[in-house]
Amino acid sequence: MSNAIDQYLDLYHDHREAIDAHSAGALNAMRVLAADALEHAWRLPEHGEEGYEKTSLNDMFAPDFGVNINRVNMPVDVGASFRCGVPNLSTLLAVVVNDRFVPTSTLLKNLPAGLTVCSLADAAREMPSLVEKYYGKAADMSDASVALNTMLVQDGVFIHVARGTRLEKTVQIVDIFHSATPLLAPRRVLVVAEEDSHISILKCDHTQGEDATCLSSEVVEIFAARGARVEWYDIEESNASTSRRGQLFARQDEGSELHIFGATLTNGTTRNDFHIDVTGENASTRLSAMAIGSDRQHIDNSSVIRHAADRGRSNQLLKYVLDDNATGAFEGSIEVCHGSRFVEAYQSNRNILASPGARMHTKPQLLIYNDDVKCSHGATTGQLDNNALFYMRTRGIPEEEARRMLMQAFMVDVIDTISMEPLRDRLRHMVDRRFSGGKAGCAECGSACSD
């Protein structure tokens, strides 16, 4: 089997000068370390390896994707690709076209005091000490796909919230794929929330064109300082030819609150990893995720929440509904380190297989190295409730509608973890459309999301 890493190492060595020329500062400095780590990694994980029983990253990265090293401007019709499906939610909107940050006029005009949202490469030039302090400090370079992303990334999104700043508006990032040829987009997001700051971020993934073959390699780093509150919402609506390798790394200080929400509504092949280090006392963590798969979609989520301080609280809830020949996977762990007392940590994975051809792999884990804790985990996989279906049909509800209503009801408690009412209501509508066989929504809606 061919080694997918080799082609990207060759690309880096052949075009290193051009890659560095279109980037800056900490991104270039970390690139050297990443290339060295990738040389020693040898290859990306494959099917059947620990943690990758159902997903081969080597297969995902093996095709001959192009990389936009010279930052060629690829025009995209933002209006055609995305009309916000979240009415009544006023956001500060930025767009990432493939892997190029594009600020909108709304963002530039309405950016409040205490908030920075800009190109990561620009931030590395203009505020180098701040970017150097955080960039690459949470993401684990021993992970080959992190090293690959770090070696190739030339830009990204930088979000900084100053101490004590509590934002009313949500920051929204719209990722749009648009390419006539197969394309790999190395994407990066760095979020720094200083002490006692509050921010909510909504990120949406879209692919423009049904035939576009694209691969997203994305690394997100989130730092929540003492007393900070960060909400991160990530909704994927791509096409069957799009693959996504998403990795989120977060660090929480004392008294911080972090809510991570992920939804995969339409996709091709997706592997998401969530790594959260709780390093401060009395920190609160919530991870909620939902996945809807049909046809031959593949959706794989992996989570690690590591409690390294006293009195931490975490709750994980992940649900899948898989139909046709879709496949899903979830491997999650809670780790309570030595000396971390009075931790409460819970994990639940529940799944519905709506057809005989759908498949689900689940593996929840607890790693407890301390007494005085409350921890639990559980996983269930089953079919739709036949008794409920029969009851609904006796009340005159057609079978397909009854099935759709049961699947909608199954997802309600995940959606209800969203604190923003307009987003919560809109996601209910998008899920309803998805189960009805239509597109989930954003491109179908004519309302605008920003002032």
C-alpha positions in Angstrom: 0.0 0.0 0.0 1.3 3.5 -0.9 2.3 5.8 1.9 0.2 9.0 1.7 2.8 11.0 3.7 5.5 10.7 1.1 3.8 12.9 -1.5 3.3 15.7 1.0 6.8 15.6 2.2 8.0 15.7 -1.4 5.8 18.7 -2.0 7.1 20.5 1.1 10.8 19.9 0.2 10.3 20.9 -3.4 8.3 24.1 -2.6 9.4 25.1 0.9 10.5 28.6 -0.2 7.1 29.4 -1.8 5.2 27.9 1.1 7.1 30.1 3.6 6.8 33.2 1.4 3.0 33.1 1.5 2.9 32.7 5.3 4.6 34.2 8.3 6.2 34.0 11.7 5.1 31.2 14.0 3.5 29.3 11.2 6.8 29.0 9.4 8.8 28.2 12.6 6.4 25.4 13.5 6.5 24.1 9.9 10.1 23.0 10.3 9.3 21.0 13.4 6.2 19.5 11.8 8.2 18.3 8.8 10.7 16.6 11.1 7.9 15.0 13.1 6.3 13.8 9.9 9.5 12.2 8.7 9.6 10.1 11.9 5.9 9.3 11.9 6.4 7.2 8.7 2.7 6.9 7.8 -0.8 7.8 8.7 -3.1 5.3 10.6 -5.0 2.7 8.7 -8.0 0.5 9.2 -7.9 -1.8 12.2 -5.2 0.0 14.1 -5.9 1.1 17.7 -8.3 4.0 17.6 -8.9 3.7 13.8 -10.8 0.4 13.6 -13.1 1.8 11.0 -11.3 4.7 9.3 -8.1 4.8 7.3 -6.4 8.2 7.3 -3.8 6.8 4.8 -6.6 6.1 2.4 -8.2 9.5 3.0 -5.0 11.4 2.1 -3.6 9.0 -0.5 -5.3 10.5 -3.7 -3.3 13.1 -5.6 -4.9 16.3 -4.2 -3.6 19.7 -5.3 -2.5 22.2 -2.7 -2.8 26.0 -3.3 0.8 26.8 -2.4 1.0 30.0 -4.4 -2.3 31.3 -2.9 -4.1 31.6 -6.3 -7.3 33.5 -5.8 -10.2 31.1 -6.5 -13.4 33.2 -6.9 -16.4 31.7 -5.2 -20.0 32.8 -5.3 -20.6 33.1 -1.6 -24.3 33.9 -2.1 -24.9 30.8 -4.1 -23.0 28.6 -1.7 -24.3 29.9 1.5 -27.4 31.9 2.7 -27.5 31.6 6.4 -30.2 29.2 7.7 -30.2 30.8 11.1 -32.6 33.7 11.0 -32.7 36.1 14.0 -29.1 35.2 14.9 -26.9 38.2 14.4 -23.3 37.2 13.7 -19.9 38.6 12.9 -19.3 36.7 9.6 -16.0 35.6 8.1 -15.5 33.3 5.2 -12.7 30.8 4.5 -12.6 29.9 0.7 -10.8 26.6 0.6 -7.9 27.6 2.9 -7.9 31.4 2.4 -9.4 33.8 5.0 -11.8 36.3 3.6 -13.2 38.9 6.0 -16.6 40.3 5.2 -17.7 44.0 5.3 -19.9 43.1 8.2 -17.0 41.8 10.2 -14.8 44.7 9.5 -17.4 47.3 10.3 -18.9 45.8 13.4 -15.9 44.2 15.2 -16.4 45.2 18.9 -13.7 46.4 21.3 -11.8 43.5 22.9 -12.3 41.1 20.0 -9.9 40.3 17.2 -11.0 38.1 14.3 -8.4 38.1 11.4 -6.2 36.1 9.2 -3.8 33.8 11.2 -0.9 34.7 8.9 -1.6 38.4 9.4 -1.8 37.9 13.2 1.6 36.1 13.1 3.1 39.2 11.3 1.4 41.9 13.4 1.2 40.4 16.9 3.9 37.7 16.8 4.4 37.3 20.5 0.7 36.5 21.1 0.5 34.0 18.3 3.8 32.3 19.3 2.5 31.9 22.8 -0.4 29.8 21.7 0.0 28.4 18.2 0.8 24.7 18.2 0.9 24.5 22.0 -2.3 22.5 22.4 -2.2 20.4 19.2 -0.1 17.3 19.6 2.6 17.2 17.0 3.2 13.5 17.6 -0.1 12.9 15.8 0.9 12.5 12.1 -2.2 14.3 10.8 -1.5 17.3 13.1 2.1 17.4 11.8 0.9 17.2 8.2 -1.5 20.1 8.7 1.1 22.2 10.5 3.7 21.5 7.7 1.3 22.7 4.9 -0.9 25.3 6.5 -0.2 28.9 5.3 -3.1 30.8 6.8 -6.1 30.3 9.0 -8.4 32.1 11.4 -7.2 33.9 14.6 -9.8 34.8 17.3 -8.7 36.6 20.4 -11.0 37.8 23.2 -9.5 40.3 25.6 -9.8 39.9 29.4 -13.3 40.6 30.7 -14.9 41.0 27.2 -18.3 39.3 27.0 -19.6 39.2 23.5 -23.3 39.4 22.6 -22.8 38.5 18.9 -21.7 35.1 17.7 -18.6 34.9 15.5 -19.4 32.8 12.4 -16.9 31.2 10.1 -18.2 29.8 6.9 -15.8 27.3 5.2 -16.5 26.9 1.5 -14.8 24.4 -0.8 -14.7 25.5 -4.5 -12.3 23.8 -6.9 -12.5 22.4 -10.4 -9.8 19.9 -9.6 -9.2 17.6 -6.5 -8.0 19.9 -3.7 -6.6 19.5 -0.2 -7.2 22.5 2.1 -5.1 22.7 5.2 -7.2 24.8 7.6 -6.3 26.2 11.0 -8.2 28.0 13.7 -6.7 29.5 16.9 -9.0 30.7 19.6 -7.7 32.5 22.7 -10.2 33.5 25.4 -8.6 35.5 28.1 -9.7 35.6 31.8 -13.4 36.1 32.4 -14.2 36.5 28.7 -17.2 35.0 26.9 -17.5 34.0 23.2 -19.6 31.8 21.0 -18.4 30.6 17.6 -20.4 29.0 14.9 -18.5 27.2 12.1 -20.2 25.8 9.0 -18.6 23.6 6.3 -20.0 23.7 2.7 -18.9 22.4 -0.6 -19.9 24.3 -3.8 -20.6 21.9 -6.6 -21.8 18.3 -6.3 -18.8 16.9 -8.2 -16.0 18.8 -6.3 -13.5 16.3 -4.8 -12.1 17.9 -1.7 -10.2 17.0 1.5 -10.3 19.3 4.5 -7.4 18.9 7.0 -8.4 21.1 9.9 -6.8 21.7 13.3 -8.6 23.9 15.9 -6.9 25.0 19.1 -8.9 26.6 21.9 -7.5 28.1 25.0 -10.0 29.0 27.8 -8.3 31.0 30.5 -9.5 31.4 34.1 -13.2 32.1 34.3 -13.6 32.2 30.5 -16.6 30.7 28.7 -16.3 29.4 25.1 -19.0 27.8 23.0 -17.9 26.2 19.7 -20.6 25.0 17.3 -19.5 23.1 14.1 -22.0 22.0 11.5 -20.9 20.0 8.4 -23.0 20.1 5.2 -20.6 19.0 2.5 -21.1 16.6 -0.4 -20.4 12.9 -1.0 -17.1 13.7 -2.6 -15.7 15.6 0.3 -13.6 14.1 3.0 -12.9 15.8 6.3 -10.1 15.2 8.9 -11.0 17.5 11.8 -9.1 17.8 15.1 -10.0 20.0 18.0 -7.6 20.5 20.9 -8.7 22.6 23.9 -7.1 23.6 27.3 -9.2 24.8 30.2 -8.0 26.8 33.2 -9.6 27.2 36.6 -13.3 27.9 36.6 -13.6 28.0 32.8 -16.6 26.6 30.8 -16.3 25.0 27.4 -19.1 23.7 25.3 -18.2 21.8 22.1 -21.1 20.9 19.7 -20.6 19.1 16.4 -23.2 18.1 13.8 -22.6 16.1 10.6 -25.7 16.4 8.4 -24.3 15.6 5.0 -20.8 14.4 4.0 -18.7 11.9 2.3 -16.1 10.6 4.8 -15.5 12.3 8.1 -13.2 11.7 11.0 -13.3 14.1 13.9 -11.1 14.0 17.0 -11.8 16.0 20.2 -8.9 16.3 22.7 -9.8 18.4 25.8 -7.3 18.9 28.7 -8.9 20.2 31.9 -5.9 21.7 33.7 -7.7 24.0 36.2 -10.0 23.3 39.2 -13.7 23.7 39.0 -13.8 23.7 35.2 -16.9 22.6 33.3 -16.8 20.7 29.9 -19.7 19.6 27.7 -19.2 17.7 24.4 -22.4 17.2 22.3 -22.4 15.7 18.8 -24.9 14.3 16.4 -24.5 12.5 13.1 -27.0 11.6 10.4 -25.8 9.2 7.8 -27.4 7.7 4.6 -26.3 6.2 1.3 -22.6 5.3 1.9 -21.6 8.2 4.2 -19.0 7.4 6.8 -18.9 9.4 10.1 -16.3 8.7 12.8 -15.9 10.7 16.0 -13.3 10.2 18.7 -13.0 12.0 22.0 -10.6 12.2 24.9 -11.4 14.4 28.0 -8.5 14.4 30.4 -9.1 15.7 33.9 -5.9 16.9 35.5 -7.3 19.0 38.3 -9.8 18.8 41.2 -13.5 19.2 41.0 -13.8 19.1 37.2 -17.2 18.3 35.6 -17.6 16.9 32.1 -20.5 15.5 30.1 -20.4 13.8 26.7 -23.5 13.0 24.7 -23.1 11.7 21.1 -25.9 10.3 18.9 -26.0 8.7 15.5 -28.9 7.8 13.1 -27.6 5.7 10.2 -29.7 4.6 7.2 -29.1 2.7 3.9 -25.4 1.6 3.9 -24.0 4.3 6.1 -21.3 3.5 8.6 -20.5 5.2 11.9 -17.9 4.9 14.6 -17.3 6.4 18.1 -14.4 5.8 20.4 -14.4 8.0 23.5 -12.5 8.1 26.8 -12.6 9.9 30.1 -9.3 10.1 31.9 -9.0 11.2 35.5 -5.3 11.7 36.4 -3.6 10.8 39.6 -4.5 13.3 42.4 -7.5 14.8 40.6 -10.2 14.5 43.2 -13.9 15.0 43.2 -14.2 14.8 39.4 -17.6 14.1 37.9 -17.5 12.9 34.3 -20.2 11.2 32.2 -20.3 9.8 28.7 -23.2 8.4 26.6 -23.3 7.2 23.0 -26.6 6.1 21.6 -27.3 5.1 18.1 -30.1 4.0 15.8 -29.6 1.8 12.7 -32.6 2.6 10.5 -31.8 -0.1 7.9 -30.3 -3.6 7.7 -27.2 -2.3 5.8 -26.2 0.4 8.3 -23.3 -0.3 10.6 -22.0 1.2 13.9 -18.9 0.7 15.9 -18.7 2.1 19.5 -16.1 1.9 22.2 -16.5 4.0 25.3 -13.7 3.9 27.9 -12.9 5.0 31.4 -9.3 5.5 32.7 -9.6 6.3 36.4 -6.4 6.8 38.4 -7.9 8.3 41.5 -10.6 7.7 44.1 -13.3 10.2 45.1 -14.7 10.5 41.6 -18.1 10.0 40.0 -17.7 8.6 36.4 -19.9 6.6 34.1 -20.1 5.6 30.5 -22.5 3.7 28.3 -23.4 2.9 24.7 -26.5 1.5 23.0 -27.2 0.6 19.4 -30.6 -0.5 18.2 -33.4 0.0 15.7 -36.5 2.2 15.7 -39.1 1.2 18.3 -41.5 -1.1 16.5 -44.2 -0.6 19.2 -44.0 3.1 18.8 -44.2 2.8 15.0 -47.2 0.5 15.3 -48.9 2.9 17.7 -48.4 5.9 15.4 -49.6 4.0 12.3 -52.8 3.0 14.2 -53.4 6.7 14.6 -53.3 7.2 10.9 -49.7 8.4 10.5 -48.0 7.0 7.4 -45.0 4.8 8.1 -42.4 7.1 6.5 -43.6 10.0 8.5 -43.7 8.0 11.7 -40.1 6.9 11.1 -39.1 10.5 10.5 -40.8 11.7 13.7 -39.1 9.1 15.8 -35.7 9.9 14.4 -36.3 13.6 15.0 -37.4 12.9 18.6 -34.2 10.8 19.1 -32.0 13.9 18.4 -33.9 16.4 20.5 -31.8 16.2 23.7 -28.5 16.7 21.7 -30.0 19.8 20.0 -31.3 21.1 23.3 -27.7 21.4 24.6 -27.3 24.5 22.3 -27.7 27.6 24.3 -28.6 29.9 21.4 -32.3 29.7 20.8 -32.2 30.8 17.1 -29.5 28.2 16.3 -31.3 25.5 18.3 -34.6 26.2 16.4 -32.9 26.3 13.1 -31.0 23.1 13.6 -34.3 21.3 14.5 -35.6 22.5 11.1 -32.4 21.4 9.3 -32.6 17.9 10.9 -36.3 17.7 9.9 -35.4 18.4 6.3 -32.5 16.0 6.4 -34.7 13.1 7.6 -37.3 14.1 5.0 -34.8 13.5 2.3 -34.1 17.1 1.4 -31.0 19.1 1.8 -30.4 20.0 5.4 -30.7 23.6 4.8 -28.3 26.6 4.6 -28.1 26.9 0.9 -31.9 26.5 0.7 -32.7 29.5 3.0 -32.9 33.0 1.6 -32.5 34.9 4.9 -29.3 36.7 5.8 -27.5 35.9 9.0 -25.7 39.1 9.7 -26.6 42.7 10.1 
